[in-house]
């Protein structure tokens, strides 16, 4: 009984475990959606598929409603997870942040350098440098779920924490480098709504519907301002109240916890797969081999596979060897290397950044998809095979030296 109680105290957050399980399931659904998009785009239904995405509804195309509207809810969830983990979860202390934080930084720097090396002589493609810097947490955890207990829970937590920090970096990149011409009146309106949201938070107001109504207005103002509308989701998330409960980190009464659990299923099982289906479709009709050997797809593919592998594993290994952080409990160096490979699965966020980098060049958009597919598939296959046969950490037998 005592051991069971001690184990319950040392377990990750129950909310966090539920997140891991449903996110893995969502990753499997995302894989199916991507495969379906490729199949439809290369079938007799391809014309209907592409025309439907370009059909207009209420001033925006269906594709824009998915990428700018529904994905704002995805970014809202990202923001909620970042805030919760930073204030009340696995990233709430600096010792917990060091290993995934430095690994995430290395995992963003090296892919960008590799992409730049491939495209430094081509100004038309240099704006895509951030495409291979992202990790798709749903896809990566979906692959991990297929491996079952072969992978220690500590590595799943490490991967999730790394991906959350990685998402934060992607949000900053989008805000700083993929912003169009700004509209000062719309930007002023967004600032006014943000001020109202902050005042609600500071005043202790916990009625979620007030935040959500203002959030819709914030999304509209940000959309008109020239800043990518999805960032409104992150900004809104940071204003949602969270009441940390010492000793009860999985308290579901805080508005942030209630909203996170309320939208998580919709994001994992509808919004992200729908985004994957709408953005993964690439027609191979009339496509020649040059699209596979161009600097753009090669930079993305090698950035995801080699860049993430070297950046994440190299940085984490050096951090552990220097004594700045401990190796995830029960994990071997080989298993850490396998997880670093899985970080090269950049599907959702990489496609999203690719759409921002080349909004008016459909031929480059197809090359982006080919590069993302190749790098993500190679990373997923290599990582899964390595983790499938990797040996766990060898623990010393008591009484033996």
C-alpha positions as CSV (number, residue, x, y, z in Angstrom):
1,X,0.0,0.0,0.0
2,X,2.8,2.4,0.9
3,X,4.5,1.7,-2.4
4,X,1.3,2.3,-4.3
5,X,0.9,5.7,-2.5
6,X,4.4,6.7,-3.2
7,X,4.0,5.7,-6.9
8,X,0.8,7.8,-7.2
9,X,2.7,10.8,-5.8
10,X,5.6,10.3,-8.3
11,X,3.4,9.7,-11.3
12,X,3.1,12.4,-13.9
13,X,-0.1,14.5,-13.8
14,X,-3.2,12.4,-14.5
15,X,-4.2,15.2,-16.9
16,X,-0.9,14.8,-18.5
17,X,-1.3,11.0,-18.9
18,X,-4.7,11.5,-20.5
19,X,-3.2,14.1,-22.8
20,X,-0.5,11.6,-23.9
21,X,-3.0,8.9,-24.6
22,X,-5.5,11.0,-26.6
23,X,-2.7,12.8,-28.4
24,X,-1.2,9.6,-29.6
25,X,-4.6,8.5,-30.8
26,X,-5.0,11.8,-32.6
27,X,-1.6,11.2,-34.2
28,X,-2.8,7.9,-35.7
29,X,-5.8,9.7,-37.0
30,X,-3.6,12.4,-38.5
31,X,-1.6,9.7,-40.3
32,X,-4.8,8.3,-41.8
33,X,-6.0,11.8,-42.9
34,X,-2.6,12.5,-44.6
35,X,-2.8,9.2,-46.5
36,X,-6.4,9.9,-47.5
37,X,-5.4,13.4,-48.8
38,X,-2.6,11.9,-51.0
39,X,-5.0,9.2,-52.3
40,X,-7.8,11.7,-53.1
41,X,-5.4,14.2,-54.7
42,X,-4.2,11.5,-57.1
43,X,-7.6,10.0,-57.9
44,X,-10.5,11.0,-60.2
45,X,-11.8,13.1,-57.2
46,X,-8.7,15.4,-57.3
47,X,-10.5,18.2,-59.1
48,X,-13.3,18.2,-56.6
49,X,-10.8,18.1,-53.7
50,X,-8.8,21.1,-54.9
51,X,-11.8,23.2,-56.1
52,X,-13.5,22.6,-52.7
53,X,-10.5,24.0,-50.9
54,X,-10.6,27.2,-53.0
55,X,-14.4,27.7,-52.7
56,X,-15.2,30.9,-50.9
57,X,-17.5,31.1,-47.9
58,X,-18.1,34.4,-45.9
59,X,-15.2,36.1,-47.5
60,X,-12.6,33.4,-47.0
61,X,-11.8,30.3,-49.0
62,X,-12.4,26.9,-47.3
63,X,-8.7,26.4,-47.1
64,X,-8.3,29.8,-45.3
65,X,-11.1,29.0,-42.9
66,X,-9.2,25.8,-41.9
67,X,-5.7,27.3,-41.8
68,X,-6.6,30.7,-40.3
69,X,-9.8,29.9,-38.4
70,X,-9.8,26.3,-37.1
71,X,-6.1,26.3,-36.6
72,X,-6.6,29.3,-34.3
73,X,-8.3,26.8,-32.0
74,X,-5.3,24.5,-32.3
75,X,-3.0,27.4,-31.3
76,X,-5.3,28.2,-28.4
77,X,-4.7,24.6,-27.2
78,X,-1.0,25.0,-27.7
79,X,-1.1,28.2,-25.7
80,X,-3.1,26.6,-22.9
81,X,-0.6,23.7,-22.7
82,X,2.4,26.1,-22.6
83,X,0.9,28.1,-19.8
84,X,-0.2,25.1,-17.8
85,X,3.1,23.3,-18.1
86,X,5.1,26.4,-17.3
87,X,3.1,27.4,-14.2
88,X,1.7,24.1,-12.9
89,X,3.2,21.1,-14.7
90,X,6.2,19.4,-16.1
91,X,8.0,22.7,-17.0
92,X,7.1,24.5,-13.8
93,X,10.7,24.6,-12.5
94,X,14.0,25.4,-14.1
95,X,15.6,21.9,-13.5
96,X,12.7,20.4,-15.4
97,X,13.0,22.9,-18.2
98,X,16.8,22.6,-18.8
99,X,17.0,19.3,-20.8
100,X,13.9,19.7,-23.0
101,X,14.5,23.4,-23.4
102,X,18.1,23.1,-24.6
103,X,17.2,20.1,-26.7
104,X,14.4,22.1,-28.3
105,X,16.7,25.0,-29.0
106,X,19.3,22.7,-30.7
107,X,16.5,21.0,-32.6
108,X,15.4,24.3,-34.1
109,X,18.9,25.7,-34.8
110,X,20.4,22.8,-36.7
111,X,17.5,22.2,-39.1
112,X,17.5,25.9,-40.0
113,X,21.2,25.8,-40.7
114,X,20.9,22.7,-42.9
115,X,18.0,24.2,-44.8
116,X,20.0,27.5,-45.3
117,X,23.0,25.5,-46.5
118,X,20.9,23.9,-49.2
119,X,19.1,27.2,-50.3
120,X,21.7,29.9,-49.6
121,X,22.0,30.7,-53.3
122,X,18.3,30.8,-54.0
123,X,16.5,33.9,-52.7
124,X,13.1,32.5,-53.8
125,X,13.3,29.7,-51.3
126,X,15.2,31.2,-48.4
127,X,12.0,32.3,-46.7
128,X,11.3,28.7,-45.9
129,X,14.2,28.3,-43.5
130,X,11.8,27.8,-40.5
131,X,9.9,24.9,-42.1
132,X,12.0,22.0,-40.7
133,X,12.4,23.6,-37.3
134,X,9.0,22.2,-36.0
135,X,8.1,18.9,-34.3
136,X,4.7,17.4,-34.7
137,X,3.8,16.2,-31.3
138,X,0.7,14.3,-32.4
139,X,2.5,12.4,-35.1
140,X,5.5,11.6,-32.9
141,X,3.4,10.4,-30.0
142,X,1.3,8.4,-32.4
143,X,4.5,6.5,-33.4
144,X,5.5,6.1,-29.8
145,X,2.0,4.6,-29.0
146,X,2.7,1.9,-31.5
147,X,5.8,0.8,-29.5
148,X,3.9,0.4,-26.3
149,X,5.9,-0.2,-23.1
150,X,9.2,-0.5,-25.0
151,X,9.6,3.3,-24.5
152,X,9.8,4.6,-20.9
153,X,7.2,7.1,-19.8
154,X,9.9,9.5,-19.0
155,X,10.9,9.8,-22.6
156,X,7.3,10.4,-23.6
157,X,7.2,13.2,-21.1
158,X,10.5,14.5,-22.4
159,X,9.3,14.5,-26.0
160,X,6.0,16.2,-25.1
161,X,7.9,18.9,-23.0
162,X,10.3,19.4,-25.9
163,X,7.5,19.7,-28.4
164,X,5.7,22.2,-26.3
165,X,8.8,24.4,-26.1
166,X,9.3,23.8,-29.8
167,X,5.7,25.0,-30.4
168,X,6.5,28.2,-28.4
169,X,9.5,28.8,-30.6
170,X,7.4,28.2,-33.7
171,X,4.8,30.8,-32.5
172,X,7.6,33.4,-32.0
173,X,9.0,32.6,-35.5
174,X,5.6,33.1,-37.1
175,X,5.0,36.4,-35.2
176,X,8.5,37.8,-36.0
177,X,9.2,36.5,-39.5
178,X,5.8,35.7,-41.2
179,X,3.9,38.8,-40.6
180,X,2.5,40.8,-43.5
181,X,2.0,44.6,-43.8
182,X,0.4,45.8,-40.6
183,X,-2.9,47.7,-40.3
184,X,-2.5,50.1,-37.4
185,X,-6.3,50.5,-36.7
186,X,-6.8,46.8,-36.6
187,X,-3.7,46.3,-34.5
188,X,-5.1,49.0,-32.1
189,X,-8.4,47.1,-31.9
190,X,-6.5,43.9,-31.0
191,X,-4.6,45.7,-28.3
192,X,-7.8,47.1,-26.8
193,X,-9.4,43.6,-26.7
194,X,-6.2,42.2,-25.2
195,X,-6.2,44.9,-22.5
196,X,-9.8,43.9,-21.7
197,X,-8.8,40.2,-21.4
198,X,-5.9,41.1,-19.1
199,X,-8.2,43.2,-16.9
200,X,-10.7,40.3,-16.7
201,X,-7.9,38.0,-15.6
202,X,-6.5,40.5,-13.1
203,X,-10.0,41.1,-11.6
204,X,-10.4,37.4,-10.9
205,X,-13.2,36.9,-13.5
206,X,-13.5,33.2,-14.3
207,X,-16.5,33.1,-16.6
208,X,-15.1,31.4,-19.7
209,X,-17.8,32.7,-22.1
210,X,-16.6,36.2,-21.5
211,X,-13.0,35.3,-22.5
212,X,-14.2,33.3,-25.5
213,X,-16.5,36.1,-26.8
214,X,-13.6,38.6,-26.6
215,X,-11.3,35.9,-28.1
216,X,-13.5,35.8,-31.3
217,X,-13.2,39.6,-31.5
218,X,-9.4,39.3,-31.0
219,X,-9.2,36.8,-33.8
220,X,-11.0,39.1,-36.2
221,X,-8.9,42.1,-35.3
222,X,-5.6,40.1,-35.6
223,X,-6.8,38.7,-39.0
224,X,-7.3,42.3,-40.3
225,X,-4.1,43.5,-38.7
226,X,-1.7,41.6,-41.0
227,X,-0.4,39.4,-38.1
228,X,-1.3,35.7,-38.8
229,X,-4.8,35.2,-37.2
230,X,-3.8,31.9,-35.5
231,X,-1.6,33.8,-33.1
232,X,-4.8,35.2,-31.5
233,X,-5.3,31.7,-30.1
234,X,-2.0,31.8,-28.2
235,X,-2.6,35.3,-26.9
236,X,-6.1,34.4,-25.7
237,X,-4.7,31.3,-24.0
238,X,-2.2,33.3,-21.9
239,X,-5.1,35.4,-20.4
240,X,-7.2,32.4,-19.4
241,X,-7.0,32.1,-15.5
242,X,-5.1,29.2,-14.0
243,X,-5.4,28.6,-10.3
244,X,-2.5,26.3,-9.3
245,X,-3.5,24.0,-6.5
246,X,-0.6,22.9,-4.4
247,X,-0.6,19.1,-4.0
248,X,-3.5,18.9,-6.5
249,X,-1.9,19.8,-9.9
250,X,-4.7,18.0,-11.7
251,X,-7.5,20.2,-10.2
252,X,-10.1,20.6,-12.9
253,X,-11.8,23.7,-11.5
254,X,-9.5,26.3,-13.0
255,X,-10.9,27.9,-16.2
256,X,-7.8,27.0,-18.1
257,X,-8.1,23.3,-17.2
258,X,-11.8,23.2,-18.1
259,X,-11.2,24.9,-21.5
260,X,-8.2,22.7,-22.3
261,X,-10.1,19.5,-21.7
262,X,-13.1,21.0,-23.5
263,X,-11.3,21.6,-26.8
264,X,-8.7,18.9,-26.7
265,X,-10.8,16.2,-28.3
266,X,-12.0,18.6,-31.0
267,X,-8.4,19.6,-31.8
268,X,-6.9,16.1,-31.7
269,X,-9.7,14.3,-33.5
270,X,-11.2,16.9,-35.9
271,X,-9.2,20.1,-36.4
272,X,-5.7,18.6,-36.8
273,X,-6.8,15.7,-39.0
274,X,-8.9,18.1,-41.1
275,X,-5.9,20.4,-41.4
276,X,-3.8,17.4,-42.5
277,X,-6.4,16.3,-45.1
278,X,-6.6,19.9,-46.5
279,X,-2.9,20.5,-46.7
280,X,-1.3,17.1,-47.4
281,X,-2.9,16.6,-50.8
282,X,-0.3,16.9,-53.5
283,X,-0.9,15.6,-57.0
284,X,1.9,13.7,-58.7
285,X,0.4,14.1,-62.1
286,X,2.9,15.6,-64.5
287,X,5.4,15.9,-61.7
288,X,9.0,15.2,-62.7
289,X,11.9,14.0,-60.7
290,X,13.3,17.4,-60.2
291,X,10.9,18.1,-57.4
292,X,12.6,15.4,-55.4
293,X,16.1,16.8,-56.0
294,X,15.5,20.5,-55.7
295,X,17.2,22.5,-52.9
296,X,13.8,23.3,-51.3
297,X,12.6,19.7,-50.6
298,X,16.1,18.4,-49.9
299,X,16.7,21.3,-47.4
300,X,13.4,20.4,-45.6
301,X,13.9,16.6,-45.7
302,X,17.6,16.8,-44.5
303,X,16.7,19.5,-42.0
304,X,14.0,17.4,-40.4
305,X,15.9,14.1,-40.4
306,X,19.5,15.1,-39.9
307,X,19.0,18.5,-38.3
308,X,16.6,17.3,-35.6
309,X,18.6,14.2,-34.9
310,X,21.9,16.1,-34.4
311,X,20.3,19.1,-32.7
312,X,18.1,17.3,-30.2
313,X,20.3,14.4,-29.4
314,X,23.6,16.3,-29.5
315,X,22.4,19.1,-27.3
316,X,20.7,16.7,-24.8
317,X,23.7,14.4,-24.7
318,X,26.1,17.3,-24.0
319,X,23.7,18.7,-21.4
320,X,23.6,15.4,-19.5
321,X,27.4,14.8,-19.8
322,X,28.1,18.2,-18.4
323,X,25.9,17.5,-15.5
324,X,23.4,20.3,-16.1
325,X,20.5,17.8,-16.3
326,X,19.8,14.1,-15.7
327,X,19.0,11.5,-18.4
328,X,15.2,10.8,-18.4
329,X,14.5,8.0,-15.8
330,X,14.9,4.5,-17.1
331,X,16.0,5.6,-20.6
332,X,19.2,4.6,-22.4
333,X,21.3,6.7,-24.6
334,X,20.1,4.7,-27.6
335,X,16.5,5.3,-26.7
336,X,17.1,9.0,-26.3
337,X,18.7,8.9,-29.8
338,X,15.5,7.2,-31.1
339,X,13.3,9.9,-29.7
340,X,15.5,12.6,-31.2
341,X,14.9,10.9,-34.6
342,X,11.1,11.1,-34.0
343,X,11.5,14.8,-33.4
344,X,12.1,15.0,-37.2
345,X,8.4,14.4,-37.8
346,X,7.4,17.9,-38.5
347,X,4.2,17.3,-40.3
348,X,1.5,19.7,-39.0
349,X,3.6,22.7,-38.0
350,X,6.0,22.3,-40.9
351,X,3.2,22.3,-43.5
352,X,1.6,25.3,-41.7
353,X,4.9,27.3,-41.8
354,X,5.4,26.2,-45.4
355,X,2.0,27.7,-46.3
356,X,3.0,31.0,-44.7
357,X,6.5,31.0,-46.4
358,X,5.1,30.6,-49.9
359,X,1.5,31.8,-50.0
360,X,1.4,32.7,-53.7
361,X,3.7,30.0,-55.2
362,X,1.7,26.7,-55.5
363,X,4.7,25.0,-57.2
364,X,6.8,25.7,-54.2
365,X,4.0,24.5,-52.0
366,X,4.1,21.1,-53.6
367,X,7.9,21.0,-53.1
368,X,7.4,21.8,-49.4
369,X,4.9,19.0,-49.0
370,X,7.3,16.5,-50.7
371,X,10.1,17.6,-48.4
372,X,8.0,17.4,-45.3
373,X,6.7,14.0,-46.3
374,X,10.2,12.6,-47.0
375,X,11.8,14.0,-43.9
376,X,8.9,13.0,-41.6
377,X,8.6,9.5,-43.1
378,X,12.3,8.9,-42.8
379,X,12.4,10.2,-39.2
380,X,9.4,8.2,-38.2
381,X,10.7,5.0,-39.7
382,X,14.2,5.3,-38.4
383,X,13.1,6.4,-34.9
384,X,10.5,3.6,-34.7
385,X,12.9,0.9,-35.8
386,X,15.6,2.0,-33.4
387,X,13.2,2.3,-30.4
388,X,11.7,-1.1,-31.4
389,X,15.1,-2.9,-30.8
390,X,16.8,-0.5,-28.4
391,X,17.6,-1.9,-25.0
392,X,16.4,-0.1,-21.9
393,X,18.8,1.3,-19.3
394,X,20.7,-1.5,-17.5
395,X,20.1,-1.2,-13.8
396,X,22.7,-2.6,-11.3
397,X,21.6,-5.7,-9.5
398,X,21.4,-5.1,-5.7
399,X,24.4,-6.7,-4.0
400,X,26.5,-6.8,-7.1
401,X,29.2,-4.3,-8.1
